[in-house]
Amino acid sequence: MCGIAGLLNFPLSSSQPALGKMLHCIAHRGPDDSGEFSDAWTALGHQRLSILDLSHLGHQPMWTVDGRYAIVYNGEIYNYRDIREQLRQKGYSFQSDTDTEVILYAFAEWGADCLSRFNGMFAFAIYDQLEKRVFLARDRLGIKPLYFARLPEGRLIFASEIRAITGSGLFQARLNEQVLPVFLRYQSVPPPQTLMDGVELLPPGHYLWIDQQGIRQEKYWDARQNKDTVPFPKSDTPEQAVRQLVESAVQHRLIADVPLGAFLSGGIDSSLIVGVMSRLNERTVKTFTVAFEDERFEDGRYARLVAEKFRTDHTELSLSLDDLLHQVPEALSAQDHPSADGINTFIVSKAARQSGLTVALSGLGGDELFAGYAGFQRLYRQQQFRKTWQLLPASLRQRLGGWLESRSPSVKTHKLAQMLQTDGSLATVFPLTRQFFAPRQIQALLNPTISLNGYDPYVALLQNGLPDIARQARHIISQISYAEISTYMHDVLLRDTDQMSMASALEVRVPFLDHRLVEYVMSLPDKQKFQKGQQKPLLVDAFSDLLPPEVINRPKQGFIMPFEAWMRGPLREMCSHHLNALSQLPAFNGEAVQQLWIDFSKGSRTVSWSRLWLLVALGAWVERQGIQ
C-alpha cells in the first residue's frame, strides 16, 4: 500500500519541484521509502509502505530490464505469484518478490488486457518511454483511489489523493459549486466528479491512456456483467460455492512480509473473516478491537467471545469518550474529501497501527453483498408493491405525501413524501434511503444562483444499471446490492476506509470484495440469498459451523459516538469555527447556515446532528484547501 503521483507534459523546470511537493502531501501513505523520476514528458513519484519484499528491490518507480516501461503503484495483487509463473513460462525473469514487478511485465505482455488477470485492489500508472504514453488503471470495485486533473496545453496531474494535486503548486483549489447539491444530498459525489473543481476521480473498473494526442478512457469491468474468464466454483449448493469463494478470498489476502491481523468487532462479517483466517493460517491470528468504557458499546464482549473461540492473539484497546473526543480534530484533518463518516475508521486504524499491525483484514462489503442492511428488507417489500403503487395517479400520491408531512413534519415523513412523488422504481426510491439533506433544505442553504435543476446523477446511474440486472433474472436483492455497491459503498465507505486508514499508514484488505465472490453472489436469485427476518442467511448457512450463535443472533449495532452532545459541548467552538468558514463562501447562504447552527445549539429536534456535522466537515476541508 502506497501513494502515487505524477505529472504529464510539463517542462522539467516545473515538474520536478511540483513532484516533490506532491509526495510531501502524501508521505503518510508510504513512510518506508520514496522515489522519483522525471524526463521531458513525464514525472513519476512514489511513497512506499513496504508489504511484500521489504528490500530495496521493491523501490519505485520500477523499470523493466530493457528500460521501456516504468511503474508507480498503490495496492496489492493477491494472485501475483500465479501470474508470475505464467510470465516465466513465456521467458520473463524477475529480480524481486514483489507484485509490482509482476504488474509491470504483465502489462508488457498483455497490455490493458492484463487487468482481467489481476485479483486485488490497485491504482497504478505505467509509463511507456518508447511510445511516450501513460496507462492509468483502477481496480474493479474502486477500493484504491486515483484522482487526476486536466490542465491547459494537454497537461495532466494525477495522484492517490486530492491534496497532492492541489499541493503541487500548479493547480488552483476551487470549490466545484455545481455538484454541491449532490454532495449535500448524499454526503458524496459520484465519479468522475469531485468537490474540487477540475479534479476527477477515475471510476472503478476503468483505465486511461494518455499520450500527446489526448486522453482515452475505457471501462473493463462492471458488477452487472461477469466479463472476466473466472469460472464459478462447481458446487452442489450456493452455500458450498460461497464458502469456497470466501475461503479463497481470505487465503489470497494473507500474503504479507509484515505483521498482519484483522479488525474484530464481534459482528457476523468480521467474526467470519477471523474464523476463516484461523482455519487457513498456521500461525496464531492477530485480532484487534477497540473497546469502549461506555456501557452502551458492547463490541468488546462479542469480540472477546470470538477471539477465545479461535484462540487469536487478541488486543483490546479500551478508550474513554475523552480519548475519542481528542482525536476528532485530527480525524477531520485526515479527510482528503469531506465526509460525515469515517471518524471511527480513523480511530480504529490509528490504534491498530500503534499496536504493531501494518495490514488488517476487514469485513467491509459483507452487508452490501449479502443483504445485511435493514434497507434490503424495506426496499424488497416496496418493490413487490410497485405495480400497485403505479396504479395510483401521481397527483394523488403527491397530495397524500403532503398530507402525511403536514401531520408529522419529520425526516421520516418527508422522505416518504418524496418517495410518493417517484414512479416507485428502485432507481428513484433507493437514493432516498441514503439522503442527508432534502432538496428544499439544500435550496435554502445554497446561494440562489446554484440551481438544483432536478437532475440526480445517482438516479441516472441506477436507471442505466439496474435494468441489465433485472433482464438477467437477478431480481430485487441483486439490484439493491448493485445500488449499494455503486453508490454508498464506493463513494463513502471505501473512500473513508482508504483515507482514514492510510493516514496511519495501515493497509486494509477487504475479502468480501473479491471480484469472483461479487460476481457469483450477484448472479444468484433472491430465494437463494434472502429470507424475511433473517440476517445474511446465505452467508450464515455457508459458515454455520464457524460462527458462534451469540454472534449470529446479536442485534445489528453500529459504532455511534455521542456527537450530538459533543457538538453542543466540547466541540462547540471547533464546529462554530468551521461553519463560519463555510458561511463566508459565495456558494452558500451564510445566514441559513448560521441559523441551522443556532437552532441546533438551542436543542431543536428538527436539526439532526449528522446533517450539521456534514457541514462542519465540509467547512474544515474548505479551510485546509484554502478555498475562498
C-alpha positions as CSV (number, residue, x, y, z in Angstrom):
1,M,0.0,0.0,0.0
2,C,1.4,3.3,-1.1
3,G,0.8,6.7,-2.6
4,I,1.5,7.6,-6.2
5,A,1.8,11.0,-8.0
6,G,2.7,12.1,-11.5
7,L,2.7,15.0,-14.0
8,L,2.5,14.6,-17.8
9,N,3.6,17.1,-20.5
10,F,5.2,19.6,-18.1
11,P,8.7,21.1,-18.6
12,L,11.3,19.7,-16.2
13,S,11.7,23.1,-14.6
14,S,8.2,22.9,-13.2
15,S,7.5,19.1,-12.9
16,Q,10.4,18.3,-10.7
17,P,9.7,20.8,-7.8
18,A,6.0,20.1,-8.1
19,L,6.5,16.3,-7.8
20,G,8.5,16.9,-4.6
21,K,5.6,18.9,-3.1
22,M,3.1,16.3,-4.1
23,L,5.0,13.5,-2.5
24,H,5.3,15.5,0.7
25,C,1.5,15.8,0.8
26,I,1.0,12.0,0.7
27,A,4.1,11.0,2.7
28,H,1.8,9.5,5.4
29,R,0.7,6.8,2.9
30,G,4.2,5.4,2.4
31,P,6.7,6.2,5.2
32,D,9.2,3.5,4.3
33,D,10.6,4.8,1.0
34,S,10.3,7.5,-1.6
35,G,11.2,7.6,-5.3
36,E,11.1,10.0,-8.2
37,F,11.7,10.0,-12.0
38,S,11.4,12.9,-14.4
39,D,12.1,13.3,-18.1
40,A,11.0,15.8,-20.7
41,W,7.4,14.5,-20.8
42,T,6.7,12.5,-17.6
43,A,7.4,12.8,-13.9
44,L,6.5,9.9,-11.6
45,G,6.6,9.8,-7.8
46,H,6.0,7.1,-5.2
47,Q,5.7,6.9,-1.4
48,R,6.2,3.3,-0.3
49,L,4.6,1.3,2.5
50,S,6.5,-1.9,2.4
51,I,4.3,-5.1,2.5
52,L,6.0,-7.6,0.1
53,D,9.7,-8.0,-0.4
54,L,10.9,-5.3,2.1
55,S,14.3,-5.0,0.4
56,H,15.4,-2.2,-1.9
57,L,14.3,-4.3,-4.8
58,G,10.8,-3.1,-4.2
59,H,11.8,0.6,-4.8
60,Q,9.6,2.6,-7.2
61,P,9.4,3.9,-9.8
62,M,10.3,0.4,-11.0
63,W,11.6,-0.3,-14.5
64,T,11.6,-3.2,-16.9
65,V,15.1,-4.5,-17.6
66,D,15.0,-3.0,-21.1
67,G,14.2,0.4,-19.7
68,R,11.0,0.8,-21.7
69,Y,8.3,0.7,-19.0
70,A,8.2,2.3,-15.6
71,I,5.5,1.9,-12.9
72,V,4.3,3.6,-9.7
73,Y,1.7,1.5,-8.0
74,N,-0.6,1.6,-4.9
75,G,-2.3,-1.7,-3.8
76,E,-1.9,-5.4,-3.7
77,I,-2.3,-8.1,-6.4
78,Y,-3.1,-11.2,-4.4
79,N,-2.6,-13.7,-7.2
80,Y,0.7,-12.2,-8.4
81,R,2.6,-15.5,-7.9
82,D,0.4,-17.4,-10.3
83,I,0.7,-14.6,-12.9
84,R,4.5,-14.5,-12.4
85,E,4.7,-18.3,-13.1
86,Q,2.7,-17.7,-16.4
87,L,5.1,-15.0,-17.4
88,R,8.2,-17.1,-16.5
89,Q,6.9,-19.7,-18.9
90,K,6.8,-17.0,-21.6
91,G,10.5,-16.3,-20.9
92,Y,10.3,-13.4,-18.4
93,S,12.7,-13.3,-15.4
94,F,12.2,-11.4,-12.2
95,Q,14.5,-9.6,-9.8
96,S,12.2,-9.3,-6.8
97,D,9.4,-11.0,-5.0
98,T,7.0,-8.0,-5.5
99,D,3.7,-7.8,-7.2
100,T,4.8,-4.5,-8.6
101,E,7.3,-6.3,-10.9
102,V,4.6,-8.7,-12.0
103,I,2.2,-5.9,-13.0
104,L,5.0,-4.3,-15.0
105,Y,5.7,-7.4,-17.1
106,A,2.1,-8.5,-17.3
107,F,1.4,-5.1,-18.9
108,A,4.4,-5.6,-21.2
109,E,3.0,-8.9,-22.3
110,W,-0.8,-8.3,-22.5
111,G,-1.3,-4.5,-22.4
112,A,-4.6,-3.4,-21.0
113,D,-5.8,-7.0,-21.0
114,C,-3.6,-7.7,-18.0
115,L,-6.3,-6.1,-15.8
116,S,-8.7,-9.0,-16.3
117,R,-6.0,-11.4,-14.8
118,F,-5.5,-9.4,-11.6
119,N,-7.2,-10.3,-8.3
120,G,-6.7,-7.4,-6.0
121,M,-7.0,-3.7,-5.2
122,F,-4.9,-1.3,-7.2
123,A,-4.3,2.1,-8.7
124,F,-1.2,2.4,-10.9
125,A,0.5,4.4,-13.7
126,I,2.8,2.8,-16.3
127,Y,4.9,5.0,-18.5
128,D,5.9,3.7,-21.9
129,Q,9.1,5.6,-22.6
130,L,9.3,4.4,-26.2
131,E,5.8,5.4,-27.2
132,K,5.6,8.4,-24.9
133,R,2.3,7.5,-23.3
134,V,1.0,6.6,-19.9
135,F,-1.5,4.0,-18.8
136,L,-3.6,4.7,-15.6
137,A,-5.8,2.0,-14.1
138,R,-8.0,1.4,-11.1
139,D,-9.3,-1.8,-9.6
140,R,-12.8,-3.2,-10.3
141,L,-14.6,-2.2,-7.1
142,G,-12.7,1.1,-6.6
143,I,-11.0,0.1,-3.4
144,K,-8.0,2.2,-4.2
145,P,-8.4,5.8,-5.4
146,L,-6.9,7.6,-8.4
147,Y,-7.5,11.3,-9.0
148,F,-6.4,13.4,-11.9
149,A,-6.7,16.9,-13.3
150,R,-6.6,18.0,-16.9
151,L,-4.7,21.3,-17.4
152,P,-4.3,23.6,-20.5
153,E,-1.9,22.6,-23.3
154,G,-2.5,18.9,-22.8
155,R,-1.1,18.7,-19.3
156,L,-2.3,16.3,-16.6
157,I,-1.6,15.7,-12.9
158,F,-2.6,12.5,-11.1
159,A,-2.3,11.3,-7.5
160,S,-3.7,9.0,-4.8
161,E,-5.2,12.0,-3.0
162,I,-6.7,15.3,-4.0
163,R,-4.4,17.1,-1.6
164,A,-1.4,16.1,-3.6
165,I,-2.8,17.7,-6.8
166,T,-3.7,21.0,-5.0
167,G,-0.4,20.9,-3.2
168,S,1.6,20.7,-6.4
169,G,1.7,24.5,-6.8
170,L,0.4,24.0,-10.4
171,F,-3.3,23.8,-9.6
172,Q,-5.7,26.3,-8.1
173,A,-8.1,24.9,-5.5
174,R,-11.7,25.9,-6.3
175,L,-14.9,24.5,-4.9
176,N,-17.0,22.6,-7.5
177,E,-20.2,24.6,-6.9
178,Q,-22.2,22.7,-9.5
179,V,-22.0,19.4,-7.5
180,L,-22.7,20.9,-4.1
181,P,-26.5,20.0,-4.3
182,V,-25.5,16.3,-4.9
183,F,-22.9,16.4,-2.1
184,L,-25.3,17.8,0.4
185,R,-28.0,15.3,-0.6
186,Y,-25.8,12.2,-0.4
187,Q,-22.6,13.3,1.6
188,S,-20.6,12.4,-1.5
189,V,-20.3,12.9,-5.3
190,P,-20.3,10.1,-7.8
191,P,-17.2,9.7,-10.1
192,P,-15.8,11.1,-12.2
193,Q,-16.6,14.4,-10.4
194,T,-15.3,15.5,-7.0
195,L,-15.9,18.6,-4.8
196,M,-12.7,20.0,-6.2
197,D,-13.4,21.8,-9.4
198,G,-11.2,20.4,-12.1
199,V,-10.2,17.2,-10.2
200,E,-11.7,13.9,-11.4
201,L,-11.9,10.5,-9.8
202,L,-11.2,7.6,-12.2
203,P,-14.3,5.4,-11.9
204,P,-14.0,1.8,-10.6
205,G,-13.2,-0.7,-13.3
206,H,-11.8,1.9,-15.7
207,Y,-8.4,2.8,-17.2
208,L,-6.9,5.7,-19.1
209,W,-4.5,6.0,-22.0
210,I,-2.7,9.4,-22.1
211,D,-0.4,10.5,-24.9
212,Q,0.4,13.6,-27.0
213,Q,-2.9,13.2,-28.8
214,G,-5.1,13.3,-25.7
215,I,-6.9,11.1,-23.2
216,R,-8.9,7.9,-23.9
217,Q,-10.9,6.3,-21.1
218,E,-12.2,2.7,-21.2
219,K,-14.3,0.5,-18.9
220,Y,-13.1,-3.0,-18.4
221,W,-15.4,-4.4,-15.6
222,D,-18.8,-3.8,-14.1
223,A,-20.7,-5.7,-11.3
224,R,-23.6,-6.2,-13.7
225,Q,-21.5,-8.2,-16.1
226,N,-19.4,-11.3,-15.5
227,K,-16.9,-10.5,-18.1
228,D,-13.8,-12.0,-16.6
229,T,-12.9,-15.5,-17.5
230,V,-13.0,-16.8,-13.9
231,P,-15.3,-19.9,-13.7
232,F,-17.7,-20.1,-10.8
233,P,-16.9,-23.0,-8.4
234,K,-18.5,-26.3,-9.3
235,S,-20.5,-26.9,-6.1
236,D,-23.7,-28.7,-5.2
237,T,-25.2,-25.7,-3.4
238,P,-24.8,-21.9,-3.3
239,E,-23.7,-22.3,0.3
240,Q,-20.8,-24.5,-0.7
241,A,-19.8,-22.2,-3.5
242,V,-19.9,-19.1,-1.2
243,R,-17.8,-20.9,1.4
244,Q,-15.2,-21.9,-1.2
245,L,-15.1,-18.4,-2.6
246,V,-14.8,-16.7,0.8
247,E,-12.1,-19.0,1.9
248,S,-10.2,-18.4,-1.3
249,A,-10.6,-14.6,-0.9
250,V,-9.2,-14.7,2.6
251,Q,-6.4,-17.1,1.7
252,H,-5.3,-14.7,-1.1
253,R,-5.3,-11.8,1.4
254,L,-2.9,-13.4,3.9
255,I,0.2,-12.7,1.8
256,A,2.5,-10.2,3.6
257,D,6.0,-9.8,4.9
258,V,4.9,-7.6,7.7
259,P,2.6,-8.0,10.8
260,L,-0.9,-8.9,9.6
261,G,-4.2,-9.2,11.5
262,A,-7.9,-8.4,11.4
263,F,-10.3,-5.9,12.8
264,L,-12.7,-7.8,15.1
265,S,-15.9,-6.0,16.0
266,G,-17.8,-9.1,17.1
267,G,-20.3,-8.8,14.2
268,I,-21.0,-11.5,11.6
269,D,-18.7,-10.3,8.9
270,S,-15.5,-9.6,11.0
271,S,-16.1,-12.8,13.1
272,L,-16.4,-14.9,9.9
273,I,-13.2,-13.4,8.4
274,V,-11.3,-14.1,11.7
275,G,-12.7,-17.7,11.8
276,V,-11.6,-18.4,8.2
277,M,-8.2,-16.9,8.9
278,S,-7.7,-19.1,11.9
279,R,-8.6,-22.2,9.8
280,L,-6.2,-21.3,7.0
281,N,-3.3,-19.8,8.9
282,E,-0.8,-21.9,10.6
283,R,0.3,-19.0,12.8
284,T,-1.9,-17.6,15.5
285,V,-4.2,-14.9,14.1
286,K,-3.7,-11.4,15.5
287,T,-7.0,-9.7,16.1
288,F,-7.7,-6.1,17.1
289,T,-10.7,-4.5,18.8
290,V,-11.2,-1.0,20.2
291,A,-13.5,-1.4,23.2
292,F,-15.2,1.5,25.0
293,E,-15.6,2.2,28.6
294,D,-19.1,3.5,28.0
295,E,-21.6,0.6,28.7
296,R,-23.6,1.4,25.6
297,F,-20.9,-0.2,23.4
298,E,-20.8,-4.0,23.6
299,D,-18.2,-4.7,20.8
300,G,-15.6,-5.7,23.4
301,R,-17.7,-8.6,24.8
302,Y,-18.6,-10.1,21.5
303,A,-15.1,-9.7,20.1
304,R,-13.6,-11.5,23.2
305,L,-16.0,-14.4,22.6
306,V,-14.9,-14.8,19.0
307,A,-11.2,-14.3,20.0
308,E,-11.5,-17.1,22.6
309,K,-13.2,-19.4,20.2
310,F,-10.5,-19.1,17.6
311,R,-7.6,-18.6,20.1
312,T,-6.4,-15.5,18.5
313,D,-3.7,-13.2,19.7
314,H,-6.2,-10.6,20.8
315,T,-5.5,-6.9,21.5
316,E,-8.3,-4.9,23.1
317,L,-7.6,-1.2,23.4
318,S,-10.0,0.4,25.9
319,L,-10.8,4.0,25.1
320,S,-12.8,6.5,27.1
321,L,-15.1,9.0,25.4
322,D,-12.5,11.7,26.2
323,D,-9.9,9.6,24.3
324,L,-12.2,9.6,21.3
325,L,-13.1,13.3,21.6
326,H,-9.5,14.4,21.5
327,Q,-8.9,12.5,18.2
328,V,-11.8,14.1,16.3
329,P,-9.9,17.3,15.1
330,E,-7.0,15.0,13.8
331,A,-9.5,12.8,12.1
332,L,-11.1,15.7,10.3
333,S,-7.7,16.8,9.1
334,A,-7.1,13.4,7.6
335,Q,-10.1,13.7,5.3
336,D,-8.9,14.2,1.7
337,H,-12.5,14.5,0.6
338,P,-15.0,15.6,3.2
339,S,-17.4,13.1,4.7
340,A,-19.8,12.8,7.6
341,D,-18.5,9.3,8.3
342,G,-15.0,7.9,8.8
343,I,-14.1,9.1,12.2
344,N,-14.5,5.6,13.7
345,T,-12.2,4.2,10.9
346,F,-9.6,6.7,11.7
347,I,-9.6,5.9,15.4
348,V,-9.5,2.1,15.0
349,S,-6.8,2.3,12.3
350,K,-4.6,4.6,14.3
351,A,-4.9,2.3,17.3
352,A,-4.2,-0.8,15.2
353,R,-1.1,0.7,13.7
354,Q,0.2,1.8,17.1
355,S,-0.3,-1.8,18.3
356,G,2.1,-3.1,15.6
357,L,-0.1,-4.1,12.7
358,T,0.7,-3.0,9.2
359,V,-2.1,-4.9,7.4
360,A,-5.6,-5.6,8.7
361,L,-8.4,-7.5,7.1
362,S,-11.9,-6.0,7.3
363,G,-15.5,-7.2,6.9
364,L,-16.4,-4.3,4.7
365,G,-18.7,-5.4,1.8
366,G,-20.5,-8.1,3.6
367,D,-23.6,-6.1,4.2
368,E,-23.8,-4.9,0.6
369,L,-23.3,-8.3,-0.9
370,F,-25.4,-10.5,1.5
371,A,-28.3,-8.1,2.2
372,G,-27.2,-7.1,5.7
373,Y,-28.7,-3.7,5.9
374,A,-32.3,-3.2,7.2
375,G,-32.9,-1.3,4.0
376,F,-32.9,-4.5,2.0
377,Q,-36.0,-5.7,3.8
378,R,-37.8,-2.4,3.3
379,L,-36.9,-2.0,-0.3
380,Y,-37.8,-5.6,-1.1
381,R,-41.3,-5.1,0.3
382,Q,-41.7,-1.8,-1.5
383,Q,-40.6,-3.3,-4.9
384,Q,-43.1,-6.1,-4.5
385,F,-45.9,-3.5,-4.4
386,R,-44.5,-1.4,-7.2
387,K,-47.3,-2.3,-9.7
388,T,-50.0,-1.3,-7.2
389,W,-48.0,1.9,-6.5
390,Q,-48.0,2.9,-10.1
391,L,-51.8,2.4,-10.4
392,L,-52.2,5.4,-8.1
393,P,-52.3,8.7,-10.0
394,A,-49.2,10.9,-9.4
395,S,-51.3,13.8,-8.3
396,L,-53.0,11.6,-5.6
397,R,-49.6,10.3,-4.4
398,Q,-48.3,13.9,-4.1
399,R,-51.4,15.0,-2.1
400,L,-51.0,12.0,0.2
401,G,-47.4,12.8,0.7
402,G,-48.2,16.4,1.6
403,W,-50.8,15.4,4.0
404,L,-48.5,12.9,5.8
405,E,-45.8,15.6,6.1
406,S,-48.2,18.2,7.5
407,R,-49.4,15.7,10.1
408,S,-45.9,14.8,11.3
409,P,-43.1,17.1,9.8
410,S,-40.2,14.7,10.5
411,V,-37.3,13.5,8.4
412,K,-39.0,10.1,8.0
413,T,-42.3,11.5,6.7
414,H,-40.5,14.0,4.4
415,K,-38.7,11.0,2.8
416,L,-41.9,9.2,2.5
417,A,-43.5,12.2,0.8
418,Q,-40.6,12.4,-1.6
419,M,-40.9,8.7,-2.3
420,L,-44.6,9.0,-3.1
421,Q,-43.6,11.5,-5.8
422,T,-41.4,8.9,-7.6
423,D,-42.5,6.3,-10.1
424,G,-41.8,3.6,-7.5
425,S,-38.8,2.2,-9.3
426,L,-35.7,1.1,-7.4
427,A,-33.6,3.6,-9.3
428,T,-35.7,6.5,-7.9
429,V,-36.5,5.1,-4.5
430,F,-33.1,3.8,-3.4
431,P,-31.3,7.1,-3.4
432,L,-33.8,8.5,-0.9
433,T,-32.7,5.9,1.6
434,R,-29.2,7.4,1.5
435,Q,-30.3,11.0,1.5
436,F,-28.9,13.5,4.0
437,F,-30.4,16.9,3.2
438,A,-33.7,17.1,1.4
439,P,-33.9,19.3,-1.8
440,R,-35.8,22.1,-0.1
441,Q,-33.2,22.2,2.7
442,I,-30.4,22.3,0.1
443,Q,-32.0,25.1,-1.8
444,A,-32.2,27.1,1.5
445,L,-28.5,26.5,2.3
446,L,-27.1,27.4,-1.1
447,N,-26.8,30.7,-3.0
448,P,-29.9,31.1,-5.2
449,T,-27.6,31.2,-8.3
450,I,-26.9,27.5,-7.8
451,S,-29.7,25.5,-9.3
452,L,-30.7,22.0,-8.3
453,N,-32.1,21.6,-11.8
454,G,-33.8,18.4,-11.0
455,Y,-31.0,16.2,-12.3
456,D,-29.8,13.4,-9.9
457,P,-26.7,11.6,-11.1
458,Y,-27.4,8.7,-8.7
459,V,-30.8,8.1,-10.2
460,A,-29.3,8.3,-13.7
461,L,-26.6,5.8,-12.7
462,L,-29.2,3.3,-11.4
463,Q,-31.6,3.8,-14.2
464,N,-28.7,2.8,-16.5
465,G,-27.5,-0.2,-14.5
466,L,-30.5,-1.8,-12.8
467,P,-32.4,-2.9,-16.0
468,D,-29.5,-5.0,-17.1
469,I,-29.6,-6.9,-13.8
470,A,-33.4,-7.3,-14.0
471,R,-33.1,-8.7,-17.5
472,Q,-30.6,-11.3,-16.3
473,A,-33.1,-12.6,-13.7
474,R,-31.1,-11.5,-10.7
475,H,-34.2,-9.9,-9.2
476,I,-34.6,-7.3,-6.5
477,I,-31.8,-8.2,-4.0
478,S,-29.1,-8.1,-6.6
479,Q,-30.4,-4.8,-7.8
480,I,-30.3,-3.4,-4.3
481,S,-26.7,-4.8,-3.9
482,Y,-25.7,-3.2,-7.1
483,A,-27.2,0.1,-5.9
484,E,-25.3,-0.1,-2.6
485,I,-22.0,-1.1,-4.2
486,S,-22.2,1.6,-6.9
487,T,-23.1,4.4,-4.6
488,Y,-22.7,4.5,-0.8
489,M,-20.1,1.7,-0.6
490,H,-17.9,3.2,-3.2
491,D,-18.4,6.9,-2.7
492,V,-18.4,6.9,1.1
493,L,-17.3,3.7,2.8
494,L,-14.3,2.8,0.5
495,R,-13.2,6.4,0.3
496,D,-13.3,6.8,4.0
497,T,-11.6,3.5,4.7
498,D,-8.7,4.4,2.3
499,Q,-8.1,8.0,3.5
500,M,-8.6,7.2,7.2
501,S,-6.5,4.0,7.4
502,M,-3.7,5.4,5.2
503,A,-3.5,8.5,7.4
504,S,-1.8,6.0,9.8
505,A,-0.1,4.0,7.1
506,L,-2.3,1.0,7.7
507,E,-3.3,-1.3,4.8
508,V,-6.9,-2.5,5.0
509,R,-7.9,-5.6,2.9
510,V,-11.5,-6.5,2.1
511,P,-12.1,-10.2,1.3
512,F,-15.8,-9.7,0.7
513,L,-14.9,-7.5,-2.3
514,D,-13.0,-10.2,-4.1
515,H,-14.5,-9.8,-7.6
516,R,-15.1,-13.5,-8.1
517,L,-17.3,-13.6,-4.9
518,V,-19.1,-10.4,-6.0
519,E,-19.8,-11.8,-9.5
520,Y,-21.1,-15.1,-8.1
521,V,-23.4,-13.7,-5.4
522,M,-24.8,-11.1,-7.8
523,S,-25.7,-13.9,-10.2
524,L,-28.0,-15.7,-7.6
525,P,-31.7,-15.2,-7.5
526,D,-33.4,-13.7,-4.4
527,K,-34.6,-17.0,-3.0
528,Q,-31.1,-18.3,-2.6
529,K,-29.8,-15.4,-0.5
530,F,-32.7,-13.6,1.1
531,Q,-35.2,-14.6,3.7
532,K,-37.6,-12.3,5.6
533,G,-36.4,-11.6,9.1
534,Q,-33.0,-13.3,8.8
535,Q,-29.6,-11.7,8.7
536,K,-27.5,-12.7,5.7
537,P,-28.9,-16.3,5.5
538,L,-26.7,-17.4,2.7
539,L,-23.5,-16.3,4.4
540,V,-24.5,-17.6,7.8
541,D,-25.6,-21.0,6.4
542,A,-22.4,-21.3,4.5
543,F,-20.4,-21.0,7.7
544,S,-22.9,-22.4,10.2
545,D,-20.1,-24.5,11.9
546,L,-17.8,-21.4,12.3
547,L,-20.0,-18.7,13.7
548,P,-21.0,-18.7,17.4
549,P,-24.8,-18.4,17.9
550,E,-24.3,-15.4,20.1
551,V,-22.8,-13.5,17.1
552,I,-25.4,-14.7,14.6
553,N,-28.3,-13.7,16.9
554,R,-26.9,-10.4,18.2
555,P,-28.7,-7.2,17.2
556,K,-27.0,-5.3,14.5
557,Q,-25.2,-2.3,16.2
558,G,-23.2,0.4,14.6
559,F,-20.4,2.4,16.1
560,I,-22.1,5.6,17.3
561,M,-20.2,8.3,19.2
562,P,-22.1,11.0,21.2
563,F,-21.6,13.7,18.6
564,E,-24.8,15.5,19.4
565,A,-23.6,16.2,23.0
566,W,-20.1,16.9,21.9
567,M,-21.2,19.5,19.3
568,R,-23.2,21.3,21.9
569,G,-20.3,21.0,24.4
570,P,-16.6,20.4,24.0
571,L,-16.6,20.6,20.1
572,R,-18.8,23.7,20.1
573,E,-16.0,26.1,19.4
574,M,-14.5,24.0,16.6
575,C,-17.9,23.5,14.9
576,S,-18.7,27.2,15.1
577,H,-15.3,28.0,13.5
578,H,-15.7,25.6,10.6
579,L,-19.4,26.6,10.0
580,N,-18.4,30.2,9.9
581,A,-15.8,29.4,7.3
582,L,-18.5,27.7,5.2
583,S,-20.8,30.7,5.7
584,Q,-18.2,33.0,4.1
585,L,-18.2,31.1,0.8
586,P,-20.2,32.8,-2.1
587,A,-21.8,29.4,-2.9
588,F,-23.6,29.3,0.5
589,N,-26.4,31.3,2.1
590,G,-24.4,32.3,5.2
591,E,-27.5,33.3,7.2
592,A,-29.2,29.9,6.6
593,V,-26.0,28.0,7.7
594,Q,-25.7,30.1,10.9
595,Q,-29.5,29.8,11.6
596,L,-29.1,26.0,11.4
597,W,-26.3,26.1,13.9
598,I,-28.3,28.4,16.2
599,D,-31.3,26.1,16.1
600,F,-29.2,23.1,16.8
601,S,-27.4,24.8,19.7
602,K,-30.8,25.6,21.3
603,G,-31.7,22.0,21.2
604,S,-34.1,22.0,18.3
605,R,-35.2,18.4,17.4
606,T,-35.7,19.5,13.7
607,V,-31.9,19.8,13.1
608,S,-30.1,16.5,13.0
609,W,-26.5,16.5,14.4
610,S,-25.4,14.3,11.5
611,R,-26.5,16.7,8.8
612,L,-24.9,19.6,10.7
613,W,-21.7,17.5,11.1
614,L,-21.5,17.1,7.3
615,L,-21.4,20.9,7.0
616,V,-18.7,21.1,9.7
617,A,-16.6,18.5,7.8
618,L,-17.1,20.5,4.6
619,G,-16.1,23.7,6.3
620,A,-13.0,22.1,7.7
621,W,-12.0,20.7,4.3
622,V,-12.6,24.1,2.6
623,E,-10.2,25.8,5.1
624,R,-7.5,23.2,4.7
625,Q,-7.7,23.5,0.9
626,G,-7.5,27.3,1.1
627,I,-10.7,27.7,-0.8
628,Q,-12.3,31.2,-0.6
